[in-house]
Amino acid sequence: NIWEPRLRVALVSLAGNTASAVTLGELRFTIFVRYRPRALSGDFTPEAGLRRIGYATREKTITVKAVAA
């Protein structure tokens, strides 16, 4: 949380990764975070629920998709 205090990681989930996919440079995981919209002003109260950030990479391409969980 040094770099982005508004996000606190709650869970990292790996899904759909197989040994052959990883060998080919493919990786998929989802990060579930608690969003704290006022953290920059010192209020670390999180919003209700978790937010989900999906991350996928294939070779040299990176795709990031953020959605509410």
Phi and psi restraints in degrees (range 20) as a CNS / XPLOR table:
assign (resid 1 and name C) (resid 2 and name N)
       (resid 2 and name CA) (resid 2 and name C) 1.0 -67.5 20.0 2
assign (resid 2 and name N) (resid 2 and name CA)
       (resid 2 and name C) (resid 3 and name N) 1.0 -40.8 20.0 2
assign (resid 2 and name C) (resid 3 and name N)
       (resid 3 and name CA) (resid 3 and name C) 1.0 -89.1 20.0 2
assign (resid 3 and name N) (resid 3 and name CA)
       (resid 3 and name C) (resid 4 and name N) 1.0 -31.5 20.0 2
assign (resid 3 and name C) (resid 4 and name N)
       (resid 4 and name CA) (resid 4 and name C) 1.0 -140.7 20.0 2
assign (resid 4 and name N) (resid 4 and name CA)
       (resid 4 and name C) (resid 5 and name N) 1.0 89.1 20.0 2
assign (resid 4 and name C) (resid 5 and name N)
       (resid 5 and name CA) (resid 5 and name C) 1.0 -68.6 20.0 2
assign (resid 5 and name N) (resid 5 and name CA)
       (resid 5 and name C) (resid 6 and name N) 1.0 -14.9 20.0 2
assign (resid 5 and name C) (resid 6 and name N)
       (resid 6 and name CA) (resid 6 and name C) 1.0 -74.4 20.0 2
assign (resid 6 and name N) (resid 6 and name CA)
       (resid 6 and name C) (resid 7 and name N) 1.0 -15.5 20.0 2
assign (resid 6 and name C) (resid 7 and name N)
       (resid 7 and name CA) (resid 7 and name C) 1.0 -116.2 20.0 2
assign (resid 7 and name N) (resid 7 and name CA)
       (resid 7 and name C) (resid 8 and name N) 1.0 133.7 20.0 2
assign (resid 7 and name C) (resid 8 and name N)
       (resid 8 and name CA) (resid 8 and name C) 1.0 -125.5 20.0 2
assign (resid 8 and name N) (resid 8 and name CA)
       (resid 8 and name C) (resid 9 and name N) 1.0 119.6 20.0 2
assign (resid 8 and name C) (resid 9 and name N)
       (resid 9 and name CA) (resid 9 and name C) 1.0 -68.7 20.0 2
assign (resid 9 and name N) (resid 9 and name CA)
       (resid 9 and name C) (resid 10 and name N) 1.0 127.6 20.0 2
assign (resid 9 and name C) (resid 10 and name N)
       (resid 10 and name CA) (resid 10 and name C) 1.0 -103.5 20.0 2
assign (resid 10 and name N) (resid 10 and name CA)
       (resid 10 and name C) (resid 11 and name N) 1.0 -35.7 20.0 2
assign (resid 10 and name C) (resid 11 and name N)
       (resid 11 and name CA) (resid 11 and name C) 1.0 -161.4 20.0 2
assign (resid 11 and name N) (resid 11 and name CA)
       (resid 11 and name C) (resid 12 and name N) 1.0 142.0 20.0 2
assign (resid 11 and name C) (resid 12 and name N)
       (resid 12 and name CA) (resid 12 and name C) 1.0 -119.4 20.0 2
assign (resid 12 and name N) (resid 12 and name CA)
       (resid 12 and name C) (resid 13 and name N) 1.0 125.0 20.0 2
assign (resid 12 and name C) (resid 13 and name N)
       (resid 13 and name CA) (resid 13 and name C) 1.0 -120.9 20.0 2
assign (resid 13 and name N) (resid 13 and name CA)
       (resid 13 and name C) (resid 14 and name N) 1.0 126.1 20.0 2
assign (resid 13 and name C) (resid 14 and name N)
       (resid 14 and name CA) (resid 14 and name C) 1.0 -94.3 20.0 2
assign (resid 14 and name N) (resid 14 and name CA)
       (resid 14 and name C) (resid 15 and name N) 1.0 134.0 20.0 2
assign (resid 14 and name C) (resid 15 and name N)
       (resid 15 and name CA) (resid 15 and name C) 1.0 -147.2 20.0 2
assign (resid 15 and name N) (resid 15 and name CA)
       (resid 15 and name C) (resid 16 and name N) 1.0 138.9 20.0 2
assign (resid 15 and name C) (resid 16 and name N)
       (resid 16 and name CA) (resid 16 and name C) 1.0 76.8 20.0 2
assign (resid 16 and name N) (resid 16 and name CA)
       (resid 16 and name C) (resid 17 and name N) 1.0 7.6 20.0 2
assign (resid 16 and name C) (resid 17 and name N)
       (resid 17 and name CA) (resid 17 and name C) 1.0 -89.0 20.0 2
assign (resid 17 and name N) (resid 17 and name CA)
       (resid 17 and name C) (resid 18 and name N) 1.0 127.2 20.0 2
assign (resid 17 and name C) (resid 18 and name N)
       (resid 18 and name CA) (resid 18 and name C) 1.0 -117.8 20.0 2
assign (resid 18 and name N) (resid 18 and name CA)
       (resid 18 and name C) (resid 19 and name N) 1.0 163.9 20.0 2
assign (resid 18 and name C) (resid 19 and name N)
       (resid 19 and name CA) (resid 19 and name C) 1.0 -58.5 20.0 2
assign (resid 19 and name N) (resid 19 and name CA)
       (resid 19 and name C) (resid 20 and name N) 1.0 -41.4 20.0 2
assign (resid 19 and name C) (resid 20 and name N)
       (resid 20 and name CA) (resid 20 and name C) 1.0 -68.5 20.0 2
assign (resid 20 and name N) (resid 20 and name CA)
       (resid 20 and name C) (resid 21 and name N) 1.0 -37.0 20.0 2
assign (resid 20 and name C) (resid 21 and name N)
       (resid 21 and name CA) (resid 21 and name C) 1.0 -65.4 20.0 2
assign (resid 21 and name N) (resid 21 and name CA)
       (resid 21 and name C) (resid 22 and name N) 1.0 -43.6 20.0 2
assign (resid 21 and name C) (resid 22 and name N)
       (resid 22 and name CA) (resid 22 and name C) 1.0 -64.4 20.0 2
assign (resid 22 and name N) (resid 22 and name CA)
       (resid 22 and name C) (resid 23 and name N) 1.0 -39.8 20.0 2
assign (resid 22 and name C) (resid 23 and name N)
       (resid 23 and name CA) (resid 23 and name C) 1.0 -61.2 20.0 2
assign (resid 23 and name N) (resid 23 and name CA)
       (resid 23 and name C) (resid 24 and name N) 1.0 -34.3 20.0 2
assign (resid 23 and name C) (resid 24 and name N)
       (resid 24 and name CA) (resid 24 and name C) 1.0 -82.7 20.0 2
assign (resid 24 and name N) (resid 24 and name CA)
       (resid 24 and name C) (resid 25 and name N) 1.0 -1.0 20.0 2
assign (resid 24 and name C) (resid 25 and name N)
       (resid 25 and name CA) (resid 25 and name C) 1.0 90.8 20.0 2
assign (resid 25 and name N) (resid 25 and name CA)
       (resid 25 and name C) (resid 26 and name N) 1.0 15.2 20.0 2
assign (resid 25 and name C) (resid 26 and name N)
       (resid 26 and name CA) (resid 26 and name C) 1.0 -96.5 20.0 2
assign (resid 26 and name N) (resid 26 and name CA)
       (resid 26 and name C) (resid 27 and name N) 1.0 138.5 20.0 2
assign (resid 26 and name C) (resid 27 and name N)
       (resid 27 and name CA) (resid 27 and name C) 1.0 -147.8 20.0 2
assign (resid 27 and name N) (resid 27 and name CA)
       (resid 27 and name C) (resid 28 and name N) 1.0 135.9 20.0 2
assign (resid 27 and name C) (resid 28 and name N)
       (resid 28 and name CA) (resid 28 and name C) 1.0 -133.2 20.0 2
assign (resid 28 and name N) (resid 28 and name CA)
       (resid 28 and name C) (resid 29 and name N) 1.0 131.8 20.0 2
assign (resid 28 and name C) (resid 29 and name N)
       (resid 29 and name CA) (resid 29 and name C) 1.0 -154.0 20.0 2
assign (resid 29 and name N) (resid 29 and name CA)
       (resid 29 and name C) (resid 30 and name N) 1.0 161.0 20.0 2
assign (resid 29 and name C) (resid 30 and name N)
       (resid 30 and name CA) (resid 30 and name C) 1.0 -122.4 20.0 2
assign (resid 30 and name N) (resid 30 and name CA)
       (resid 30 and name C) (resid 31 and name N) 1.0 135.2 20.0 2
assign (resid 30 and name C) (resid 31 and name N)
       (resid 31 and name CA) (resid 31 and name C) 1.0 -110.2 20.0 2
assign (resid 31 and name N) (resid 31 and name CA)
       (resid 31 and name C) (resid 32 and name N) 1.0 125.6 20.0 2
assign (resid 31 and name C) (resid 32 and name N)
       (resid 32 and name CA) (resid 32 and name C) 1.0 -100.8 20.0 2
assign (resid 32 and name N) (resid 32 and name CA)
       (resid 32 and name C) (resid 33 and name N) 1.0 126.9 20.0 2
assign (resid 32 and name C) (resid 33 and name N)
       (resid 33 and name CA) (resid 33 and name C) 1.0 -128.0 20.0 2
assign (resid 33 and name N) (resid 33 and name CA)
       (resid 33 and name C) (resid 34 and name N) 1.0 155.9 20.0 2
assign (resid 33 and name C) (resid 34 and name N)
       (resid 34 and name CA) (resid 34 and name C) 1.0 -96.8 20.0 2
assign (resid 34 and name N) (resid 34 and name CA)
       (resid 34 and name C) (resid 35 and name N) 1.0 126.4 20.0 2
assign (resid 34 and name C) (resid 35 and name N)
       (resid 35 and name CA) (resid 35 and name C) 1.0 -93.9 20.0 2
assign (resid 35 and name N) (resid 35 and name CA)
       (resid 35 and name C) (resid 36 and name N) 1.0 126.7 20.0 2
assign (resid 35 and name C) (resid 36 and name N)
       (resid 36 and name CA) (resid 36 and name C) 1.0 -118.5 20.0 2
assign (resid 36 and name N) (resid 36 and name CA)
       (resid 36 and name C) (resid 37 and name N) 1.0 88.5 20.0 2
assign (resid 36 and name C) (resid 37 and name N)
       (resid 37 and name CA) (resid 37 and name C) 1.0 -63.3 20.0 2
assign (resid 37 and name N) (resid 37 and name CA)
       (resid 37 and name C) (resid 38 and name N) 1.0 -23.5 20.0 2
assign (resid 37 and name C) (resid 38 and name N)
       (resid 38 and name CA) (resid 38 and name C) 1.0 -107.1 20.0 2
assign (resid 38 and name N) (resid 38 and name CA)
       (resid 38 and name C) (resid 39 and name N) 1.0 17.8 20.0 2
assign (resid 38 and name C) (resid 39 and name N)
       (resid 39 and name CA) (resid 39 and name C) 1.0 -62.9 20.0 2
assign (resid 39 and name N) (resid 39 and name CA)
       (resid 39 and name C) (resid 40 and name N) 1.0 -31.3 20.0 2
assign (resid 39 and name C) (resid 40 and name N)
       (resid 40 and name CA) (resid 40 and name C) 1.0 -66.1 20.0 2
assign (resid 40 and name N) (resid 40 and name CA)
       (resid 40 and name C) (resid 41 and name N) 1.0 -21.5 20.0 2
assign (resid 40 and name C) (resid 41 and name N)
       (resid 41 and name CA) (resid 41 and name C) 1.0 -99.8 20.0 2
assign (resid 41 and name N) (resid 41 and name CA)
       (resid 41 and name C) (resid 42 and name N) 1.0 9.4 20.0 2
assign (resid 41 and name C) (resid 42 and name N)
       (resid 42 and name CA) (resid 42 and name C) 1.0 96.9 20.0 2
assign (resid 42 and name N) (resid 42 and name CA)
       (resid 42 and name C) (resid 43 and name N) 1.0 -2.8 20.0 2
assign (resid 42 and name C) (resid 43 and name N)
       (resid 43 and name CA) (resid 43 and name C) 1.0 -97.4 20.0 2
assign (resid 43 and name N) (resid 43 and name CA)
       (resid 43 and name C) (resid 44 and name N) 1.0 107.9 20.0 2
assign (resid 43 and name C) (resid 44 and name N)
       (resid 44 and name CA) (resid 44 and name C) 1.0 -95.8 20.0 2
assign (resid 44 and name N) (resid 44 and name CA)
       (resid 44 and name C) (resid 45 and name N) 1.0 23.0 20.0 2
assign (resid 44 and name C) (resid 45 and name N)
       (resid 45 and name CA) (resid 45 and name C) 1.0 -71.0 20.0 2
assign (resid 45 and name N) (resid 45 and name CA)
       (resid 45 and name C) (resid 46 and name N) 1.0 123.3 20.0 2
assign (resid 45 and name C) (resid 46 and name N)
       (resid 46 and name CA) (resid 46 and name C) 1.0 -83.6 20.0 2
assign (resid 46 and name N) (resid 46 and name CA)
       (resid 46 and name C) (resid 47 and name N) 1.0 156.3 20.0 2
assign (resid 46 and name C) (resid 47 and name N)
       (resid 47 and name CA) (resid 47 and name C) 1.0 -68.9 20.0 2
assign (resid 47 and name N) (resid 47 and name CA)
       (resid 47 and name C) (resid 48 and name N) 1.0 159.5 20.0 2
assign (resid 47 and name C) (resid 48 and name N)
       (resid 48 and name CA) (resid 48 and name C) 1.0 -67.3 20.0 2
assign (resid 48 and name N) (resid 48 and name CA)
       (resid 48 and name C) (resid 49 and name N) 1.0 142.8 20.0 2
assign (resid 48 and name C) (resid 49 and name N)
       (resid 49 and name CA) (resid 49 and name C) 1.0 80.7 20.0 2
assign (resid 49 and name N) (resid 49 and name CA)
       (resid 49 and name C) (resid 50 and name N) 1.0 175.2 20.0 2
assign (resid 49 and name C) (resid 50 and name N)
       (resid 50 and name CA) (resid 50 and name C) 1.0 -107.3 20.0 2
assign (resid 50 and name N) (resid 50 and name CA)
       (resid 50 and name C) (resid 51 and name N) 1.0 153.8 20.0 2
assign (resid 50 and name C) (resid 51 and name N)
       (resid 51 and name CA) (resid 51 and name C) 1.0 -107.5 20.0 2
assign (resid 51 and name N) (resid 51 and name CA)
       (resid 51 and name C) (resid 52 and name N) 1.0 151.0 20.0 2
assign (resid 51 and name C) (resid 52 and name N)
       (resid 52 and name CA) (resid 52 and name C) 1.0 -116.6 20.0 2
assign (resid 52 and name N) (resid 52 and name CA)
       (resid 52 and name C) (resid 53 and name N) 1.0 132.9 20.0 2
assign (resid 52 and name C) (resid 53 and name N)
       (resid 53 and name CA) (resid 53 and name C) 1.0 -119.5 20.0 2
assign (resid 53 and name N) (resid 53 and name CA)
       (resid 53 and name C) (resid 54 and name N) 1.0 114.4 20.0 2
assign (resid 53 and name C) (resid 54 and name N)
       (resid 54 and name CA) (resid 54 and name C) 1.0 -92.4 20.0 2
assign (resid 54 and name N) (resid 54 and name CA)
       (resid 54 and name C) (resid 55 and name N) 1.0 140.5 20.0 2
assign (resid 54 and name C) (resid 55 and name N)
       (resid 55 and name CA) (resid 55 and name C) 1.0 -136.2 20.0 2
assign (resid 55 and name N) (resid 55 and name CA)
       (resid 55 and name C) (resid 56 and name N) 1.0 129.4 20.0 2
assign (resid 55 and name C) (resid 56 and name N)
       (resid 56 and name CA) (resid 56 and name C) 1.0 -140.2 20.0 2
assign (resid 56 and name N) (resid 56 and name CA)
       (resid 56 and name C) (resid 57 and name N) 1.0 142.1 20.0 2
assign (resid 56 and name C) (resid 57 and name N)
       (resid 57 and name CA) (resid 57 and name C) 1.0 -135.7 20.0 2
assign (resid 57 and name N) (resid 57 and name CA)
       (resid 57 and name C) (resid 58 and name N) 1.0 143.6 20.0 2
assign (resid 57 and name C) (resid 58 and name N)
       (resid 58 and name CA) (resid 58 and name C) 1.0 -139.6 20.0 2
assign (resid 58 and name N) (resid 58 and name CA)
       (resid 58 and name C) (resid 59 and name N) 1.0 115.0 20.0 2
assign (resid 58 and name C) (resid 59 and name N)
       (resid 59 and name CA) (resid 59 and name C) 1.0 56.0 20.0 2
assign (resid 59 and name N) (resid 59 and name CA)
       (resid 59 and name C) (resid 60 and name N) 1.0 -112.7 20.0 2
assign (resid 59 and name C) (resid 60 and name N)
       (resid 60 and name CA) (resid 60 and name C) 1.0 -106.6 20.0 2
assign (resid 60 and name N) (resid 60 and name CA)
       (resid 60 and name C) (resid 61 and name N) 1.0 13.7 20.0 2
assign (resid 60 and name C) (resid 61 and name N)
       (resid 61 and name CA) (resid 61 and name C) 1.0 -106.6 20.0 2
assign (resid 61 and name N) (resid 61 and name CA)
       (resid 61 and name C) (resid 62 and name N) 1.0 133.8 20.0 2
assign (resid 61 and name C) (resid 62 and name N)
       (resid 62 and name CA) (resid 62 and name C) 1.0 -119.8 20.0 2
assign (resid 62 and name N) (resid 62 and name CA)
       (resid 62 and name C) (resid 63 and name N) 1.0 132.7 20.0 2
assign (resid 62 and name C) (resid 63 and name N)
       (resid 63 and name CA) (resid 63 and name C) 1.0 -121.7 20.0 2
assign (resid 63 and name N) (resid 63 and name CA)
       (resid 63 and name C) (resid 64 and name N) 1.0 127.4 20.0 2
assign (resid 63 and name C) (resid 64 and name N)
       (resid 64 and name CA) (resid 64 and name C) 1.0 -124.1 20.0 2
assign (resid 64 and name N) (resid 64 and name CA)
       (resid 64 and name C) (resid 65 and name N) 1.0 130.6 20.0 2
assign (resid 64 and name C) (resid 65 and name N)
       (resid 65 and name CA) (resid 65 and name C) 1.0 -131.1 20.0 2
assign (resid 65 and name N) (resid 65 and name CA)
       (resid 65 and name C) (resid 66 and name N) 1.0 122.4 20.0 2
assign (resid 65 and name C) (resid 66 and name N)
       (resid 66 and name CA) (resid 66 and name C) 1.0 -109.1 20.0 2
assign (resid 66 and name N) (resid 66 and name CA)
       (resid 66 and name C) (resid 67 and name N) 1.0 128.5 20.0 2
assign (resid 66 and name C) (resid 67 and name N)
       (resid 67 and name CA) (resid 67 and name C) 1.0 -141.8 20.0 2
assign (resid 67 and name N) (resid 67 and name CA)
       (resid 67 and name C) (resid 68 and name N) 1.0 157.5 20.0 2
assign (resid 67 and name C) (resid 68 and name N)
       (resid 68 and name CA) (resid 68 and name C) 1.0 -72.3 20.0 2
assign (resid 68 and name N) (resid 68 and name CA)
       (resid 68 and name C) (resid 69 and name N) 1.0 138.4 20.0 2
